[in-house]
């Protein structure tokens, strides 16, 4: 890390704590609802995986997969926003354990 | 605690200082827009505050109190048996309440055998998730009995029953007896062969008690031979009397543990 005051490392953005909470709460919410919703769509499209190949609704199935992927992407994207003092563990030097 | 929003930061100002990509900026603006309208974060912060306030009133765990190594034993499985019993009890209570919607404690003749038996068969064979529900009830009951017993062993062998926790030990003795009573009364309810002859054994055990045996058999089983009164009594004990008594005692038992703290291992 060349300059810690720039508030910006490779793919981490330092944001105020309140914004960090907003990002965490809402992105988690999106991700959870999105993934569950995506699977529900997949279920509908394939009649709970019971449908014959001809009866599968491709558009709905694709929409379900897309929703799952989008939710995962949203969640992954939001991990770049961090509050002050947070760092990715892999970037930081060892913290040193409290015991021993 | 109030839901008044505190303006801690300048929403626009700080953003200009960062070099955000358009996607990042758009993403943050969207979430902040949502945050202003659906104030989930505010409610979560309230919950967080409440959590810490409640925690302040809790006694220190004994690892904190005695500065013990807290990496390992905190999760020591034997110390979770009490909680495990409680969870099993809650599961049994919920599933039992649901089964109660369909079960009828009647020895009247029905298609297969008796109404009670037929209803149990109906629950398992015809009801959606009925087999699952009954299995859950059965398994949680068995697990509770086992966990309560192991919990008692743990308390005994770690000396946790010693001063000042004698009262809670005695309550525990009562609770393990009531747990077995719960199990026994529930065992009779399906009115199967196993149930019936378990009931017969119960009557004869009651009768074998000196002096008061006959009275006890009459009181608990409604007579010297099994019949409708027996099933009725088991049912009332199982769904009306025991639940209230046991729930109250468990609450007291846990409340005392809460007040006294967990005993340190000797």
Interface residues (C-beta under 8 A of the other chain):
Chain A: X7 X8 X13 X14 X15 X16 X17 X18 X19 X21 X22 X23 X25 X26 X27 X29 X77 X78 X80 X81 X99
Chain B: X8 X9 X14 X17 X18 X19 X20 X23 X24 X27 X28 X31 X32 X34 X35 X40 X41 X44 X45 X69 X71
